Amino acid sequence: MNVLITGGTGSLGKTLVKLLLPRINVDRIVIYSRDELKQWEMQKNFNDPKLRYFIGDVRDLSRLDRAMKGIDVVIHTAAMKQVPACEYQPFEAVKTNIIGAQNVIDTSISNEVARVIALSTDKAVDPVNHYGATKKTAEGLFIAGNVCGNKKTIFSNVRYGNVLASRGSVVQLFKEQAETGRITITDPRMTRFWWTLDEAANFVLDCLLFMKGGETFAPKIKASSLLDLAACVAPQAKYETIGIRPGEKLHEILISPHEVEKTYNLYWGAYAVYPEFPFFSFPDYNRDNPVLLEFKYTSDAEEFVMTKEELNTLIKKVL
């Protein structure tokens, strides 16, 4: 099996490589990204003949098409992800997150890639910022790829919450600020879904195994407030409230109320949201366990809020 990871030098990409390299059915892993320095640094950490490095941008259709030759599986992680950057430069986010997504779809179809899984975000659900809006559009593009392609290539999405200790994460910020004895918090009421890089990467690989095409998968993860997170990372530090930044929600959501009627509880630890296209036919292998109509998957819902013990355990995994 030959795998291509767009944005493969990112935190999730490197974790996926770590998990994929030992697998005997993996013959080649192509790292497709635009930063030569990050690729050079990654080569120092992963000295393995299975790895190939392509300098390229998902905005560049011809280069992406070249990288797709002989690929069986694509994991699309490349994106503009920082909310403030997307707010300030929205069309750059469109170029990468939407046009780049379309390029991945087109080149996957033309090269008859078997499976494509695209990484999305909780911010794509009822979006209030440019990042979420572009990822919401990208989700729709990948779903539509199943009905407008060659029928040999299937596409699914994976939504996920905040990854603890990934590059630029709030845990890193809190750790750095803790040395000054003062932590800045946008709003102590703010809640977010949290999981680790290993959990996120393993979930993506599980989705690749179970996907039939058209699903948007959401993991079963829990949430906490920023205040509780800060207390775990730096219990001695004082905090200062600085206010919610443009484009931020107070609470995040992984499945919208509009999607609940099309959401199913999968036995292997995920929810799957199916599109509403009347012309889209789905396998019935997991249609026997729909969620309740009153299902609410938000970061402030009581059933998904972590206890302090659960949060401490999670933090210890990444510190």
C-alpha positions, -999 to +999 in steps of 0.1 A: +000+000+000+013+035-010+001+064+012+003+101+005+000+126+034-006+162+025+008+185+051+028+156+063+054+176+082+028+188+106+022+174+141-005+150+130+013+140+098+044+130+118+024+110+142+006+092+114+040+084+099+052+070+132+022+046+133+023+037+096+060+029+092+059-004+112+030-018+092+041-045+068+014-037+043+028-001+039+053+001+010+058+038+006+047+070+024+049+102+004+052+134+025+037+162+005+043+197+020+057+231+010+083+237+037+118+223+028+132+230+063+104+210+080+110+182+055+148+182+062+141+182+100+117+153+095+142+133+075+166+135+104+140+120+128+126+094+103+155+077+085+134+051+066+135+040+029+097+038+029+095+076+031+095+099+001+095+137+003+078+159-022+080+197-020+047+210-032+015+229-023-020+216-025-027+248-045-005+234-073-026+210-093+001+197-116+026+191-088+000+173-067-009+152-097+027+141-101+029+131-064-003+110-067+012+086-092+008+050-078-008+062-046-035+040-030-045+061+001-045+098+006-047+114+041-054+151+035-041+172+065-028+203+047-047+234+057-045+269+069-056+263+105-049+294+126-082+312+131-066+348+133-046+342+102-077+330+083-097+360+095-070+384+084-062+367+051-095+350+041-088+344+004-055+327+013-076+303+034-099+298+004-069+290-019-056+263+005-086+249+023-111+250-006-092+251-039-066+228-024-093+204-014-107+204-049-072+197-063-068+167-040-102+154-051-095+159-088-060+143-087-072+114-066-099+106-091-077+109-121-050+087-105-077+062-093-066+064-056-087+039-037-094+059-005-091+095+005-098+108+040-098+145+047-092+161+081-118+186+092-126+203+124-153+211+150-151+247+137-167+235+104-199+229+123-221+260+122-190+280+114-186+316+127-151+322+112-134+319+079-114+289+089-146+270+098-164+282+067-137+270+044-135+236+061-173+233+059-171+239+022-142+214+019-163+187+037-190+191+011-165+189-017-151+156-004-186+141+000-196+152-035-164+135-048-181+102-043-208+109-068-190+129-094-159+107-097-149+074-112-166+053-086-132+037-079-122+065-054-141+070-022-139+100+000-148+106+037-142+133+063-129+132+098-138+160+123-118+165+154-113+188+184-083+205+198-051+184+198-033+188+231+004+197+227+003+200+190+024+228+174+009+261+185-015+246+210-029+263+240-010+238+263+023+251+248+012+287+254+001+280+290+035+262+297+054+292+284+033+317+302+035+297+335+071+307+338+060+343+343+034+333+369+006+347+348-017+330+322-040+347+298-074+332+292-099+345+266-129+336+287-130+313+318-164+299+306-149+288+272-149+250+266-132+229+240-129+192+230-095+178+237-075+147+227-039+137+221-020+134+188-018+096+192-056+094+197-062+116+167-038+097+144-052+063+155-087+075+149-079+086+113-064+052+106-095+035+120-117+057+098-096+046+068-103+010+076-141+014+081-150+041+056-174+033+028-174+067+012-196+098+021-193+096+059-182+125+081-167+108+112-166+124+146-147+108+175-162+101+209-140+126+229-146+148+259-142+185+267-132+208+295-131+246+302-100+266+295-099+275+332-097+238+342-071+232+316-050+260+329-053+248+364-040+214+354-010+227+333+000+255+357-018+252+391+003+279+407-002+306+381-027+334+382-048+340+352-060+371+334-092+373+312-085+390+279-117+384+260-128+362+231-109+369+199-127+376+166-139+344+150-140+324+183-170+306+198-176+302+235-183+265+230-176+242+201-198+215+185-189+183+167-223+175+153-249+201+146-286+197+154-293+197+117-272+166+113-286+146+142-312+128+121-284+116+098-260+106+126-253+070+137-234+056+167-208+032+155-196+003+176-159+011+172-159+044+190-172+070+165-202+088+152-209+089+115-228+117+098-243+108+064-251+134+037-286+143+028-283+139-009-313+118-021-292+103-049-265+091-026-268+054-017-252+041+015-243+007+028-265-005+056-237-020+077-240+005+105-275+019+101-290+001+130-279+024+158-291+060+151-285+086+178-315+100+197-331+131+182-322+151+213-285+142+210-263+172+216-226+170+209-213+203+223-182+210+244-204+223+272-228+194+273-226+178+308-222+142+295-190+152+276-173+173+302-142+157+317-138+152+354-106+168+369-091+134+372-098+126+336-083+159+325-052+154+347-047+120+332-049+134+297-025+163+305+001+139+319+001+120+286+014+151+267+036+170+293 
